[in-house]
Amino acid sequence: MLNILSYFSSIEFYYFALILIVIGAITQSAIGIGFGVPACFLVLFEPSMVPSCIILMGTFLAFSNALLSLKDVIVMDLAYSFSGRVIGSLISIPLISLTIGTKSYLIIFGVLLFDYSFFKCKKMECGCK
C-alpha cells in the first residue's frame, strides 16, 4: 500500500500547507486571484502537493462562501451541484488511484486544468485565442 504521508518530512510542512490554503481561499474569495498563492510557494518545497492543495482550497472556498450566503441558496441548484460533485468524485477516484505517484498524475492534472481554463475563457469571451 502506498503511504503518501511518508513522502513529506514533518508536521510543520502540513501546517505550512494549511496556512497557505486558508490564505489562498481568503484571497480568492476577496479579490479573485488567490488560487495561485499556495501553488507558488508549494512548488518550491514539494511540487507534487500543488494539485491536492488546489483541490482542498476549492473545497474550503466553496464551503466558506456557501456558509456566508446560506440564506440565498436555491435548494434545487444545490441538489444539481452536489450530485455533479459526487459523480465527478466517483469518476476521479479510479483515475487518481491508478496514477498517483507517477508522472502521469501531474500530466493529467495539467491537461484538465488547461481544459478548464480554456472553456472558462471561451465562456466569458475574454478575447483569449
Summary of the structure (lengths in Angstrom):
residues: 129
radius of gyration: 16.4
end to end distance: 44.3
largest distance: 46.9
contacts: 286
relative contact order: 0.08
helix: 83%
strand: 0%
